[in-house]
Amino acid sequence: MVWSMFIFLLAGLAEIGGGYLVWLWLRESKSYWYGIAGSLVLVLYGILPTLQHFPSFGRVYAAYGGVFIILAVLWGWLVDRKTPDLYDWIGAVVCLLGVAIMLWAPRP
């Protein structure tokens, strides 16, 4: 479980960080190097989930989606300085509950 959460965390940071660098390049007129760096980080994001030990691609990405939402809320708060409201936090908790159900529900 610790390995899975570590990989989810790295993948989330790579996706959000890479996307943010591309955003800065295209939306805030930063150097094209931001776009290149962001693109390379996004390729890393594509590789990281393959390190998971789950046999199902769909389940890994669905569970990762919930983790991504939490990381996106935190990124917005800590990096982009946009304070999440109550509904952001409620939505994030609902997503984490969904992730827990998907990953740890008893299956035959």
Secondary structure as GFF3:
##gff-version 3
##sequence-region A 1 108
A	DSSP	alpha_helix	2	27	.	.	.	ID=ss1
A	DSSP	alpha_helix	32	47	.	.	.	ID=ss2
A	DSSP	three_ten_helix	48	51	.	.	.	ID=ss3
A	DSSP	alpha_helix	57	78	.	.	.	ID=ss4
A	DSSP	alpha_helix	86	104	.	.	.	ID=ss5
###
